[in-house]
Amino acid sequence: MSRLTDLIAKAKTEDPQLGADLEREFKAMSSRLSFGLNFERHRPEAVELPQRPIRKGDKVRVLPPRGSTAKGDQQLWQVKGIHNAKGDKSADLELLDAKEPESQTVALDDLAVVAKFQDTIYPGLISTGSVKRGGDKPFHTVINGENFHVLKALTYTHRGKVDAIYIDPPYNTGARDWKYNNDYVEGDDLYRHSKWLAMMERRLAIAKELLNPDDSVLVVTIDEKEYLRLGLLLEQMFPEATVQMISSVINPKGTARTTYFSRTDEYIFVVFFGSASVPDRSGNGAAEEVRWRYLRRTDVESARGTSKGGPAQFYPIYVNSRTEKIERIGDALPVDTPRTRTYLKTVLAGS
């Protein structure tokens, strides 16, 4: 429908009466909305691929001057030819979808390839390094790329095989933290919410292809800006699943905001597919083994024996077994003193 508004605007320019008639009919039609979440399915997204070599036939944008904060030329051009004169490469460009032919020649370094949503894209993966610390244990893979392209690539190898997907999307706050069609979505954009929903719908549709329908979960985090719309979108896209929203405290003291209540939490949507469920942790009351690793920082620099995790940072905490209260903090332990031996001595001493 956003495409229709563009066409109506063009019609008004060519024929004001025809444009006015079309606009009147369009408003009458758009007022009869169906039940459910309705939003504009905006024109397909476009994303810049700055590392992609430029070839003849590519769609490109002309970048703003280096160091400039200007938006730059948002028009799409097609590369008609590439020249290499004494090491300086340039491209002959022709403006796409123009009423009148328009062309220019631009240095190759000032161009960026643009892929539109409907374009056929064959993404590939290039290994850039690895970290191996677990021996024969399963390893993690980090894929760096535009998220829609990455998800699309995974459908060739992982369709219906993924157990869990976690999505932390732009929260659509109106700040400069999210681009749509390579342009920041401002807080006063009338189509801000529908652009965000259109972006999310396309990616959630691919996530649905990847998830195992018999036993998997989808997790999406969000704040109050879009949680209502996101909840409706998830309900509509995954009618066969169970959707639950929980809150997550991120700042107990609250994040101060001038004219609004302080915000202490964010929201987490969990979509359960098939037999997926939250594990039953009621158990029989048996005491769990102390999880020592989670009582201290886990970064390498804070490891025991390093300058950051030196003797002053490793000490015993004495807890009264009857009251379950901390009685006192012991002296720092030498690096060569095992914590288990110290713990046994404490028990035998009756502390």
C-alpha positions, 0 to 999 in steps of 0.5 A, a space after each residue: 500500500 505504501 507503493 500505492 501512495 507513491 503512485 497516487 502522488 505521481 498521478 496527481 502530478 500528471 493528472 490532478 483530477 485522476 490523482 484526487 479520484 484515486 486517493 479518495 477511493 484508496 482512503 475508502 478502501 484502506 478504512 475497511 481493515 480486516 481483523 488482526 495486525 495490519 501494517 504496510 508491506 513496504 517496498 522490498 528492502 535494500 542493503 549495501 554490500 560494501 565489500 562486494 566487488 563491483 561488476 557490470 550490471 550491478 545496482 549501486 549507490 554513489 557514496 557521500 564524500 569521505 568524512 561527510 555526515 550527509 545522507 548521500 545519493 539515495 538513487 539507484 544506478 546500474 553499472 553499464 561499463 567499467 574502465 581502468 585508466 592508469 590504475 584509476 578505475 571508474 564506472 559508467 552509470 545509468 539511473 534506474 527507473 528514470 523518466 528521462 535517461 541520465 548517466 554519469 561516470 564515477 570512481 569505483 571507490 565512491 560506489 557501493 553495490 546494493 542488493 534489493 530484497 527481490 534480487 536473487 542472492 547466493 551468499 557464501 561463507 569464507 573462514 576468517 579464523 578459529 579458536 579451539 579450546 575444547 578438544 573434541 567437544 562441539 564448537 561454535 560458529 560465528 557468521 558475520 553478515 547481513 542477517 537476512 542473507 545469513 538466515 537465507 543461506 542457512 535454509 540450504 543446510 539447516 532447514 527444519 533442523 535448528 533447536 533454538 533461535 535467539 533474536 535481539 532486533 533493533 528496538 525501534 526507539 527512533 534513535 539512530 540505531 536502525 536503518 531501513 533501505 540504508 536510511 536511518 528510521 527517524 522517530 517522527 517517521 509516520 511509517 516507522 512501526 510498519 517498516 519495523 514490522 515488515 523487516 521483522 516479518 521477513 526474518 521471522 518467516 525464514 526463522 520458521 523454515 529453520 526451526 524444528 517443528 517437533 521440538 524447538 524454541 524462538 526467543 525474541 527480546 524487546 522493550 516497550 516501544 514495540 512489544 505490543 506489535 511484536 506479540 501480535 505479529 508472533 501470534 499471527 505468524 506462528 498459530 501452531 506454537 505457544 507464545 509466552 512473554 516474560 519480563 527481564 530485570 535489566 536495572 533494579 534501580 531503574 533507568 531515569 527518564 525525564 518525563 516518564 516512569 523509570 524503566 527497570 525491565 525489558 520483555 522476552 517473547 518465547 515461542 514454543 514449537 512441538 513438544 518444547 517446554 520449560 524443564 520441570 525444576 521442582 525436583 525432590 529438594 536435593 541440594 545441588 553441587 556448589 557452582 563455584 565457577 559462577 561465583 567469580 568473574 570468568 574472563 581470562 584476565 580475572 583468572 586466579 594467579 593473574 595480575 587482575 585476579 591476584 591473591 586479594 581477589 580470591 578469599 573464603 566466605 564463611 556461611 553459617 549452616 544453620 542460619 544460612 547467613 554469611 558470618 565473615 570474609 576470610 583472609 585472601 588465599 595464596 595462589 597455590 592453596 586449593 579451594 576444596 582443601 580450604 573448604 574441608 578445613 572450614 567444615 572440620 573446624 566447625 565454622 
